[in-house]
C-alpha cells in the first residue's frame, strides 16, 4: 500500500453569519457519511485572520465570500495539508486512493477569451495537498500581490481560482491546459490532475464512477442567487434530486441534450 502523503482532513470555508442552507448541510452530511474517519475543519473569521491578507480583507468587506475563500483554501492546505471542499460539494465515494499524491484535483472546462488558459482550468472546489506543497504556495503568492476591487457593484478583473491553479501548474509542473483529456495528468512533484468525470463540476460530466460533484451554487454571482430565490417548489425538488444522485444528474443532462438536438434539426 502506498504511503499516504495527504492527511485525512477535510477543510471548508464559511465566512458569513448566515445559517447554513439545507444544501450545504446535506453536502457536509455526505462527507461525514462517506468518510467518517476524516477530520472536518471549518474555516471562518475565528480560525483565519481576514486582516492578514489584503485581498481577503477587501473581498470579505465586499461580502464576496467565495473570493475571500480563494486564498483561505490554499492557506488551509499549505498550513495543515488535507482536502479542501467547497460547501456545495456532494461526495459519493471515499477519497483514500488520492492521498498518495502530493496534491490532486481535476480539470474543468474553461472558456474565457481574455485568459490564456482556455482549454481547461483546474477544479478549485475540490483540491487535496500535503502540508507545505510548493504548487499551493505558488498559487498563494498570486493573491498576496493583488487587490480585490468592486466599483459600482462590479468586480474589477481578477483571475478566478481555476485559472490561477492552472497557470501555476502549467509554468512549474507541466500541466497541459490546452489538452482536454479523459485521462489523468501526472505532473512533476507527484501532482495528479484528473479528468472531469472524477470530480465533476457540471452535471453533464458526472457518471456512476464520479467521486464528488461540485453543485455550483454560484453564490458570488448575484443573478444566480436571485434566480434561485424565485425558483418554484417543483424546480427546487428537481434540482435537489439531480444534486444528490449521479444517475439523476446523468438523466437530466441527456434530457437537455436531446431537447437541444430536436430544437436544432
C-alpha positions in Angstrom: 0.0 0.0 0.0 1.4 3.4 -1.0 2.2 5.8 1.8 -0.5 8.5 2.4 1.1 11.9 2.0 -2.1 13.9 2.5 -3.7 13.8 6.0 -7.3 12.7 6.5 -8.6 16.2 7.0 -11.5 18.0 5.1 -11.3 21.8 5.1 -14.2 24.0 4.2 -14.9 27.7 4.5 -17.9 29.7 5.7 -17.3 33.4 6.3 -20.8 34.9 6.6 -23.0 34.9 9.7 -25.9 33.4 7.7 -27.2 30.0 8.8 -26.1 27.1 6.6 -28.6 26.4 3.8 -30.1 22.9 3.6 -28.0 22.1 0.5 -24.8 22.8 2.4 -25.9 20.8 5.4 -26.7 17.9 3.2 -23.3 18.1 1.4 -21.5 18.1 4.7 -23.5 15.0 5.8 -22.3 13.3 2.7 -18.7 13.9 3.7 -19.4 12.5 7.2 -21.2 9.5 5.9 -18.7 8.5 3.2 -15.5 9.5 5.0 -16.3 9.1 8.8 -12.6 8.8 9.7 -11.7 12.2 8.2 -11.5 15.3 10.5 -13.7 18.1 9.2 -12.4 21.6 9.8 -14.4 24.8 9.3 -12.5 27.9 8.4 -14.2 31.1 9.5 -13.2 34.5 10.9 -12.3 32.9 14.2 -9.9 30.5 12.6 -8.4 32.8 9.9 -7.4 36.4 10.4 -9.0 38.1 7.4 -6.9 41.2 8.1 -3.7 39.3 7.5 -4.1 39.3 3.7 -5.3 42.5 1.9 -7.1 40.6 -0.9 -9.1 38.5 1.6 -10.0 41.6 3.7 -11.2 43.5 0.7 -13.3 40.6 -0.6 -14.7 40.0 2.9 -15.7 43.6 3.3 -17.4 43.5 -0.1 -19.3 40.3 1.1 -17.8 38.3 -1.7 -17.2 35.2 0.4 -16.1 32.9 -2.4 -13.3 35.2 -3.5 -12.1 35.6 0.1 -12.1 31.8 0.3 -9.9 31.5 -2.8 -6.9 32.4 -0.7 -8.1 30.8 2.6 -8.5 27.3 1.0 -4.9 27.5 -0.2 -3.7 28.7 3.2 -5.5 25.8 4.9 -3.9 23.2 2.6 -0.4 24.7 2.8 -0.5 25.1 6.6 -2.1 21.8 7.6 -2.5 19.6 4.5 -5.7 17.7 3.7 -8.6 18.1 1.3 -10.4 21.3 0.6 -14.1 21.1 -0.4 -16.5 23.9 -1.3 -19.5 23.8 1.0 -21.7 22.8 -2.0 -19.7 19.7 -2.9 -21.5 16.3 -2.7 -19.3 13.3 -2.0 -20.2 9.9 -3.4 -17.0 7.8 -2.9 -14.1 7.8 -0.4 -11.0 9.8 -1.4 -8.5 7.4 0.2 -6.9 6.4 -3.2 -5.9 10.0 -3.8 -4.0 10.5 -0.6 -0.7 9.0 -2.0 -0.2 12.1 -4.2 1.5 15.3 -3.1 -1.5 17.2 -4.5 -4.6 16.4 -6.6 -7.6 18.0 -8.2 -9.5 17.7 -11.5 -9.9 19.6 -14.7 -13.0 21.6 -15.7 -14.0 23.1 -19.0 -12.9 26.7 -19.1 -13.7 29.3 -21.7 -12.5 32.9 -21.4 -11.4 34.9 -24.4 -9.3 37.2 -22.1 -7.4 34.3 -20.4 -4.6 32.1 -21.8 -6.0 29.0 -20.1 -8.9 28.4 -22.5 -8.6 24.6 -22.8 -9.4 23.7 -19.3 -8.9 25.1 -15.8 -8.2 23.2 -12.6 -11.1 22.5 -10.3 -10.9 24.8 -7.2 -13.8 23.4 -5.3 -12.1 20.0 -4.7 -8.3 20.1 -4.0 -6.1 17.9 -2.0 -2.5 18.6 -0.9 0.2 17.7 1.5 1.3 20.2 4.1 3.8 22.7 2.6 3.1 21.8 -1.0 5.1 24.1 -3.4 2.3 24.3 -6.0 -0.1 25.5 -3.4 2.5 28.0 -2.2 2.9 29.4 -5.7 -0.8 29.9 -6.0 -1.0 31.7 -2.6 1.6 34.2 -3.9 -0.8 35.4 -6.6 -3.2 36.7 -4.1 -0.6 38.4 -2.0 0.1 40.9 -4.8 -3.5 41.6 -5.8 -6.3 43.8 -4.7 -10.0 42.9 -4.8 -11.8 45.9 -6.1 -15.6 46.4 -6.6 -16.6 49.5 -8.5 -20.3 50.5 -8.9 -21.2 46.9 -7.9 -19.0 45.3 -10.5 -15.9 43.2 -9.6 -12.8 44.6 -11.3 -10.8 42.0 -13.4 -9.3 39.3 -11.3 -8.5 35.7 -12.2 -10.8 33.1 -10.8 -9.1 30.3 -8.8 -9.4 27.6 -11.6 -7.3 29.9 -13.8 -4.8 30.6 -11.0 -4.4 26.9 -10.3 -3.9 26.1 -14.0 -1.4 28.9 -14.5 1.0 27.8 -11.8 0.5 24.1 -12.6 1.5 25.0 -16.2 4.6 27.1 -15.6 6.0 25.0 -12.8 4.7 21.4 -13.0 3.9 20.6 -16.7 0.1 20.9 -16.7 -1.3 20.9 -20.2 -4.1 23.5 -20.1 -4.8 23.1 -23.8 -5.5 19.3 -23.7 -8.9 18.3 -22.6 -8.4 14.6 -21.9 -10.3 11.7 -20.4 -7.0 10.6 -18.7 -5.3 11.9 -15.6 -2.3 14.2 -16.0 0.5 13.2 -13.7 2.7 16.3 -13.2 6.0 16.9 -11.6 6.3 16.6 -7.8 3.7 13.8 -7.7 0.8 16.1 -8.5 -2.2 14.4 -10.2 -4.9 16.2 -12.1 -7.9 14.0 -13.0 -10.5 14.3 -15.8 -13.8 16.0 -15.1 -15.7 12.8 -14.5 -13.7 12.1 -11.4 -14.5 15.4 -9.6 -17.4 16.7 -11.7 -18.2 20.4 -11.9 -21.1 20.0 -14.3 -24.0 17.5 -14.2 -23.0 16.5 -17.7 -19.6 15.3 -16.5 -21.0 13.0 -13.8 -21.2 9.2 -14.2 -21.5 6.3 -11.9 -17.8 6.4 -11.2 -17.7 10.0 -10.1 -16.2 10.6 -6.6 -17.7 14.0 -5.9 -19.6 16.7 -7.7 -19.5 20.5 -7.3 -23.1 21.6 -7.4 -22.2 25.1 -8.4 -24.4 27.3 -6.3 -22.5 30.3 -7.7 -23.1 32.3 -4.5 -20.7 35.0 -5.9 -23.0 35.8 -8.8 -25.9 38.0 -7.8 -28.0 36.9 -10.8 -27.7 33.2 -9.8 -28.8 33.9 -6.2 -31.8 36.0 -7.4 -32.8 33.2 -9.9 -32.8 30.6 -7.2 -34.9 32.8 -4.9 -37.7 32.7 -7.4 -37.4 29.1 -8.2 -40.6 27.0 -7.9 -41.0 24.2 -5.4 -41.0 21.7 -8.2 -37.8 23.2 -9.6 -36.1 23.1 -6.2 -37.1 19.4 -5.7 -35.9 18.5 -9.2 -32.5 20.3 -8.6 -32.2 18.5 -5.3 -32.7 15.1 -6.9 -30.1 15.9 -9.5 -27.7 17.2 -6.9 -27.9 14.2 -4.6 -27.8 11.4 -7.2 -25.4 10.8 -10.0 -27.9 8.8 -12.1 -30.5 11.7 -11.9 -27.8 14.1 -13.0 -27.0 11.9 -16.0 -30.7 11.7 -16.9 -31.1 15.4 -16.6 -28.1 16.1 -18.9 -29.2 13.7 -21.6 -32.8 15.0 -21.5 -31.5 18.6 -22.0 -29.1 17.3 -24.7 -31.9 15.5 -26.6 -34.2 18.6 -26.4 -31.3 20.7 -27.8 -30.8 18.3 -30.7 -34.5 18.2 -31.5 -34.8 22.0 -31.5 -31.8 22.4 -33.8 -32.9 20.0 -36.5 
